């Protein structure tokens, strides 16, 4: 897969992630996601100039967001009802997994 296709696929996934976060009234980590979306948006890729540079930026930025305690990796969706909580987090986890699969390939 070339980086133009990879950036398009990542853009779609980060937009999905953003919508989940907005729905959950998440106001902190969504700022980092917005920066990633900006960097993945053609034609100038948020000032990065190319899909290659954008993908490198996103890989580094996302890895930094999820590193360590208290990072984005700790973010989850809370519901009082366990089944509802499990369902909501299943979609979140699915998007995160898809993002990692693209970043790692």
N, C-alpha and C positions, 0 to 999 in steps of 0.2 A: 504494500500500500504506500502510495506517495504521500508526502506531507500535506498537499492540498486536500486530498481526500481525508486524511487523518484529522486535519484541522476542522474540516466540515463536520465530521462525525463527533469530534470533541465539542464543537460549538453546540450541536444539537443536545448532547448529553448535559453540558453545563447549563444550557437554558432549561432543561427539565429539572435539574438540581435547583436552579434559582426559583422556579415556580413552586417547588415543594417547600423551599425555605420561606418564600413570601407567604404561602398559605399558612405556614406555622408561625408567622410573625417573628421570624429570626432576623435580627437587625445587625448582628456583628459579622458573622462569617460571610453573609451575602455580599459584603463589600469586596472581599477577595474574589468571590465568584464573579462579580461584575467586572473586575479588572481582567480576569481570565477571558470572559466573554468578549470584552473590548479587544483584547489581543488576538482573538481568533476570528474577528470580523473582517472580511475582505472589503475593499481591495487593499487598504494599507496596513491591515492587521494591527490596529492600535498603535501605529507608528513604528512597528517592528519591521515593516517593509516587505516581508515575505512569509509564506506559510512555514518555511523551514525555521526561521527565527521565532515565529510565534509558537510553534510546537515546542521548541527548546525552552522558551520562557514559561510556557504552561507547565511543562514537566517539572521544572525547578520550583515554580511558585506553588503548585499543588503539593509537591513533596514537602515543602516548608510548612504549608498550612496544616498538614496532617502529622507533623513530627512532634513527639513528646507528649507529656501529660498536659491536659487542658487545651489540647489542640482540636482542630476540626474533626479528627478521628473520634473524639468523645461525644460529638453531637449526635443526638437521637431525638425522636419524636415521642412525646409523652401523651399517653391517654390513660385515664383511670381504669378503663376496662382493658384487661390483658389482651383479649383477642383483637380489639381495635388497635391497640398499641403495636401488636405483632404485625398486623396488616399494613399499618402506616409505615413502619420501619422496613418492611420487606421491600417496598418500592424504593425507598431511600437507599437501602443496601444494594439493590439491583443496579441502580444508576451508578453508585460508587464503584461497584465491581466492574461495570462496563467501562468506566473511566480508567480504572487501573489496567484493565486488559488492553486498552489502546495505548496508554502511556508506556506500558512495559513491552510493547511490540514495536 
